[in-house]
Amino acid sequence: MGPVELLHMSVFSQSFSPCGRFLAAGNNYGEIAVFSLSSSLSPEATEINRKPILTFTAHEGPVFSLLSTDTHLLSAGNGEISAWSWTELAKRNTKAVWIRRPQYKLSLEIPEINAMVINARDNSLAVGGGDNNVHIMDLESGIFKSVLQGHTDYIHCLSIREREGELLSGGEDGAVRMWDVRTGQSVHCVEVYKYEQCARPQHGKWISCVTTDSDWMLCGGGPSLSLWHLRSLSPTSVFPLSGCQRQAMFYQDLILAVGEGHFASHCLLGGEVKSLIPCTPPSLNTLALNTNSTEHRVLTVGGSSDQIDVFTNLSYRAFSLSF
């Protein structure tokens, strides 16, 4: 890849291997890079240890979403999901185990897939993207068994509430929909931009991130990042972060968020911004926390750069991996 391509690279997605020793990252050129965390975290690590052990083209379009099961890395491209064996990737074998395509209604354009989430309760995969629908695939058979319809514009993000059997989806239409996975019915719809304390008309109404932790939901995008109580369906905290947040997560008693601008935000549940941690990419798309291995427990952040920042402690960047 030439210097111009590197200059315009964006990292959109990340996923840690089940063993926690590898990190996969997907970019805007359809490539997936696999990094060895054990060698990059070694005290003797040099620049070469912070380059991928493997880079391969997975899709024609950007890799907007990556996800790991107990054995496979799943990647989403334009209109397709591919599965790669983690065992084979560690041996540098890049042959896809399977490729699946949702049943789209006739369309000239192939819709991109922006988000994937696994429902462990019934071993299914939910995917959402450019056709405004959520498609549910049975992971064992590879068959798409249902379609959740309700959004009026494309879907950016998905999250699962396993205990309640609910799936949440956020879209360009400004809605967060809550679905009963068993019946396929939309049980609630929250239009976040209609709440005065969250609305930011200058940024639009689209929802780019949604995540849940039991009875709590975090969501944001055009509207401010906000914390909601799901039983009362009301916002309890609104975070005064500038720009649109593209991904957020609960971590212990903190909320971590990334988006426009080169800072990873640490917020308190009450709505205060505790700290803004500088990152290498000028704008951020993705953050991931490795909970699969205590030895390689890191936070990684990627965005509009070929560099992925690695944090061994939340307050400062330890080093960067690079494509």
C-alpha positions as CSV (number, residue, x, y, z in Angstrom):
1,M,0.0,0.0,0.0
2,G,1.4,3.4,-1.0
3,P,1.8,6.5,1.1
4,V,-1.4,8.2,-0.2
5,E,-3.5,5.2,0.7
6,L,-1.9,5.1,4.2
7,L,-2.6,8.8,4.6
8,H,-6.3,8.3,3.8
9,M,-6.7,5.1,5.8
10,S,-9.5,4.8,8.4
11,V,-9.9,2.0,10.9
12,F,-13.6,1.3,11.4
13,S,-13.7,-1.9,13.5
14,Q,-11.8,-4.1,16.0
15,S,-12.2,-7.5,17.7
16,F,-10.0,-9.5,20.0
17,S,-9.4,-13.2,19.6
18,P,-11.1,-15.5,22.1
19,C,-7.7,-16.3,23.7
20,G,-7.0,-12.5,24.0
21,R,-3.6,-12.8,22.3
22,F,-4.6,-11.2,19.0
23,L,-6.3,-8.1,17.8
24,A,-8.1,-7.9,14.4
25,A,-8.8,-4.5,12.8
26,G,-10.7,-3.6,9.7
27,N,-10.2,-0.6,7.5
28,N,-11.8,1.5,4.7
29,Y,-10.0,-0.5,2.0
30,G,-11.7,-3.8,2.9
31,E,-8.5,-5.1,4.7
32,I,-8.2,-6.9,8.0
33,A,-5.0,-6.8,9.9
34,V,-4.2,-9.2,12.7
35,F,-1.8,-8.0,15.4
36,S,0.0,-10.2,18.0
37,L,-0.6,-8.5,21.4
38,S,1.8,-10.9,23.1
39,S,4.7,-9.7,21.0
40,S,3.7,-6.0,20.8
41,L,3.3,-5.9,24.7
42,S,6.7,-7.6,25.3
43,P,9.3,-5.4,27.0
44,E,11.7,-6.2,24.1
45,A,9.1,-5.1,21.5
46,T,10.4,-3.1,18.5
47,E,8.5,-1.4,15.7
48,I,8.3,-4.7,13.8
49,N,6.4,-6.3,16.7
50,R,3.8,-3.5,16.3
51,K,3.0,-4.3,12.7
52,P,0.5,-6.9,11.7
53,I,1.5,-10.6,11.6
54,L,-1.1,-10.8,8.7
55,T,-3.0,-8.4,6.4
56,F,-5.5,-9.6,3.9
57,T,-8.3,-8.2,1.8
58,A,-11.6,-9.5,3.2
59,H,-14.2,-7.4,1.3
60,E,-14.5,-5.1,-1.6
61,G,-15.9,-2.2,0.6
62,P,-14.9,-1.0,4.0
63,V,-15.0,-3.5,7.0
64,F,-17.4,-1.6,9.2
65,S,-17.9,-4.4,11.7
66,L,-15.8,-7.2,13.3
67,L,-16.9,-9.7,15.9
68,S,-15.5,-12.8,17.5
69,T,-17.2,-16.0,18.5
70,D,-15.5,-18.8,20.5
71,T,-13.8,-20.0,17.4
72,H,-14.3,-17.5,14.5
73,L,-13.7,-13.9,13.5
74,L,-16.8,-12.5,11.7
75,S,-16.4,-9.6,9.3
76,A,-19.0,-7.5,7.6
77,G,-18.6,-5.9,4.2
78,N,-21.0,-4.7,1.5
79,G,-24.0,-7.0,1.8
80,E,-22.0,-10.0,3.1
81,I,-20.7,-11.5,6.3
82,S,-17.5,-13.7,6.2
83,A,-16.2,-16.1,8.9
84,W,-12.5,-16.8,9.4
85,S,-11.1,-19.4,11.8
86,W,-9.0,-17.8,14.5
87,T,-6.8,-21.0,14.6
88,E,-6.1,-20.7,10.9
89,L,-5.5,-16.9,11.0
90,A,-2.9,-17.5,13.7
91,K,-1.2,-19.9,11.1
92,R,-1.6,-17.1,8.5
93,N,-4.2,-18.9,6.5
94,T,-6.8,-16.4,5.1
95,K,-9.3,-18.7,3.5
96,A,-12.9,-17.8,4.6
97,V,-14.7,-20.7,6.4
98,W,-18.1,-19.3,5.1
99,I,-19.7,-16.3,3.5
100,R,-23.4,-15.4,4.0
101,R,-25.6,-12.7,2.4
102,P,-28.8,-11.5,3.9
103,Q,-31.9,-11.8,1.6
104,Y,-32.2,-8.2,0.4
105,K,-35.2,-7.1,-1.6
106,L,-34.3,-6.3,-5.2
107,S,-32.0,-3.3,-5.2
108,L,-29.4,-1.9,-7.6
109,E,-27.1,-1.1,-4.7
110,I,-25.8,-3.7,-2.3
111,P,-26.4,-2.3,1.2
112,E,-23.4,-2.1,3.5
113,I,-23.6,-3.9,6.9
114,N,-22.7,-1.4,9.6
115,A,-23.2,-3.5,12.8
116,M,-23.3,-7.1,14.1
117,V,-24.1,-8.5,17.5
118,I,-24.4,-12.1,18.8
119,N,-27.4,-13.2,20.8
120,A,-25.9,-16.0,23.0
121,R,-29.3,-17.0,24.2
122,D,-30.3,-18.6,20.8
123,N,-26.9,-18.6,19.1
124,S,-28.0,-16.1,16.5
125,L,-26.3,-13.2,14.7
126,A,-28.1,-9.9,14.2
127,V,-26.8,-7.6,11.4
128,G,-28.0,-4.1,10.5
129,G,-27.1,-1.7,7.8
130,G,-28.1,0.1,4.6
131,D,-31.5,-1.5,3.9
132,N,-33.0,-0.1,7.2
133,N,-33.6,-3.7,8.5
134,V,-32.1,-6.0,11.1
135,H,-31.5,-9.5,9.7
136,I,-31.3,-12.4,12.1
137,M,-29.1,-15.4,11.2
138,D,-28.9,-18.7,13.0
139,L,-25.2,-19.3,13.5
140,E,-25.4,-23.0,13.5
141,S,-27.2,-23.5,10.2
142,G,-26.2,-20.2,8.5
143,I,-29.8,-19.5,7.6
144,F,-31.4,-16.1,7.9
145,K,-34.5,-16.8,9.9
146,S,-36.2,-13.4,10.3
147,V,-36.1,-9.7,9.5
148,L,-36.9,-6.9,11.9
149,Q,-38.6,-4.0,10.1
150,G,-39.3,-0.5,11.5
151,H,-36.4,1.9,10.9
152,T,-37.1,4.4,8.1
153,D,-33.4,5.0,7.3
154,Y,-30.2,2.9,7.6
155,I,-29.0,1.3,10.8
156,H,-25.7,2.3,12.4
157,C,-25.5,0.3,15.6
158,L,-26.8,-2.7,17.5
159,S,-26.7,-3.9,21.1
160,I,-28.2,-6.9,23.0
161,R,-29.8,-7.1,26.4
162,E,-29.4,-10.8,26.9
163,R,-31.3,-11.1,30.2
164,E,-34.4,-9.5,28.7
165,G,-34.1,-11.1,25.3
166,E,-34.1,-7.6,23.7
167,L,-32.1,-6.2,20.8
168,L,-31.5,-2.5,20.4
169,S,-30.9,-0.7,17.1
170,G,-29.9,2.9,16.4
171,G,-30.3,4.5,13.0
172,E,-30.0,7.5,10.7
173,D,-33.7,8.1,11.3
174,G,-32.9,9.3,14.9
175,A,-34.6,6.3,16.6
176,V,-33.4,3.7,19.0
177,R,-35.7,0.7,18.6
178,M,-36.0,-2.1,21.2
179,W,-37.1,-5.5,19.7
180,D,-38.4,-8.6,21.4
181,V,-36.0,-11.1,19.7
182,R,-38.5,-14.0,20.2
183,T,-41.4,-12.3,18.4
184,G,-39.5,-9.9,16.1
185,Q,-41.8,-7.1,17.3
186,S,-40.6,-3.6,18.1
187,V,-41.6,-3.1,21.7
188,H,-40.3,0.5,22.2
189,C,-39.1,3.3,20.1
190,V,-37.1,6.3,21.5
191,E,-36.6,9.3,19.3
192,V,-33.7,10.8,21.1
193,Y,-33.5,14.1,19.1
194,K,-37.0,15.0,20.4
195,Y,-35.7,15.3,24.0
196,E,-34.6,18.9,24.4
197,Q,-31.7,18.1,26.7
198,C,-30.2,15.7,24.1
199,A,-31.1,17.5,20.9
200,R,-28.3,19.1,18.8
201,P,-30.1,20.1,15.5
202,Q,-26.8,21.4,14.1
203,H,-25.4,17.8,14.2
204,G,-28.6,16.1,12.9
205,K,-30.7,13.4,14.5
206,W,-28.8,10.2,13.6
207,I,-27.9,7.6,16.2
208,S,-24.3,6.3,15.7
209,C,-23.8,4.4,18.9
210,V,-25.9,2.4,21.3
211,T,-24.8,0.1,24.2
212,T,-26.6,-1.4,27.2
213,D,-25.7,-2.6,30.7
214,S,-28.8,-4.3,32.3
215,D,-31.3,-1.5,32.8
216,W,-29.2,1.2,31.4
217,M,-28.6,2.4,27.8
218,L,-26.0,4.8,26.3
219,C,-26.7,6.4,23.0
220,G,-25.5,9.3,20.9
221,G,-24.6,10.6,17.5
222,G,-26.2,13.8,16.3
223,P,-27.8,14.2,19.7
224,S,-25.5,14.4,22.7
225,L,-24.2,11.2,24.2
226,S,-26.7,10.4,27.0
227,L,-27.4,7.7,29.7
228,W,-31.0,6.4,29.8
229,H,-32.9,4.3,32.4
230,L,-34.6,1.6,30.3
231,R,-37.5,1.0,32.7
232,S,-38.6,4.6,32.7
233,L,-37.3,5.3,29.1
234,S,-35.9,8.7,30.2
235,P,-32.4,10.3,30.0
236,T,-30.7,10.5,33.4
237,S,-27.4,12.1,32.3
238,V,-26.3,14.0,29.2
239,F,-22.6,14.3,28.6
240,P,-21.2,17.7,27.4
241,L,-18.9,16.3,24.7
242,S,-18.4,18.2,21.5
243,G,-18.8,16.5,18.1
244,C,-20.6,13.3,17.4
245,Q,-19.7,10.2,19.4
246,R,-19.3,7.1,17.3
247,Q,-18.7,4.4,20.0
248,A,-19.2,4.3,23.8
249,M,-19.0,1.6,26.5
250,F,-19.6,1.1,30.2
251,Y,-16.3,0.3,32.1
252,Q,-16.6,-0.2,35.9
253,D,-18.0,3.1,37.1
254,L,-17.0,5.0,34.0
255,I,-18.2,5.6,30.5
256,L,-15.6,5.6,27.7
257,A,-16.5,7.3,24.4
258,V,-14.8,8.2,21.1
259,G,-15.9,10.2,18.1
260,E,-15.0,13.4,16.3
261,G,-11.8,14.9,17.6
262,H,-8.7,13.1,18.8
263,F,-9.7,12.5,22.5
264,A,-11.0,9.4,24.2
265,S,-13.4,10.7,26.8
266,H,-13.8,9.3,30.3
267,C,-17.1,10.3,31.8
268,L,-18.7,9.7,35.2
269,L,-22.2,8.2,35.3
270,G,-23.6,11.5,36.7
271,G,-22.8,13.3,33.5
272,E,-19.4,14.9,34.3
273,V,-16.4,14.6,31.9
274,K,-13.6,13.2,34.1
275,S,-10.8,13.4,31.5
276,L,-10.0,13.7,27.8
277,I,-7.1,11.4,26.8
278,P,-5.2,12.4,23.6
279,C,-5.0,9.8,20.8
280,T,-3.0,9.6,17.6
281,P,-5.8,9.6,14.9
282,P,-7.4,13.1,14.4
283,S,-10.9,11.6,14.5
284,L,-11.9,8.3,16.3
285,N,-14.3,5.6,15.2
286,T,-13.7,2.6,17.4
287,L,-12.6,1.5,20.9
288,A,-12.3,-2.0,22.2
289,L,-11.4,-3.5,25.6
290,N,-9.7,-6.9,25.8
291,T,-11.4,-8.8,28.5
292,N,-10.4,-12.2,27.1
293,S,-6.9,-12.2,28.7
294,T,-5.7,-10.7,32.0
295,E,-2.2,-10.8,30.7
296,H,-3.1,-8.8,27.6
297,R,-5.7,-6.5,29.1
298,V,-5.6,-3.4,26.9
299,L,-7.9,-0.7,25.5
300,T,-7.4,0.0,21.8
301,V,-8.6,3.0,19.8
302,G,-8.7,3.4,16.1
303,G,-9.9,6.1,13.7
304,S,-8.8,8.2,10.7
305,S,-5.2,7.0,10.6
306,D,-3.3,3.8,10.0
307,Q,-2.3,3.8,13.7
308,I,-4.2,2.0,16.5
309,D,-3.5,3.4,19.9
310,V,-2.9,0.9,22.7
311,F,-3.6,1.8,26.4
312,T,-2.2,-0.5,29.1
313,N,-3.7,1.9,31.6
314,L,-6.6,4.1,30.8
315,S,-4.9,7.4,31.4
316,Y,-2.3,7.4,28.7
317,R,-1.3,5.8,25.4
318,A,1.4,3.2,25.8
319,F,2.2,2.8,22.1
320,S,0.6,2.5,18.6
321,L,0.1,-0.5,16.3
322,S,0.2,0.4,12.6
323,F,-1.1,-1.2,9.4
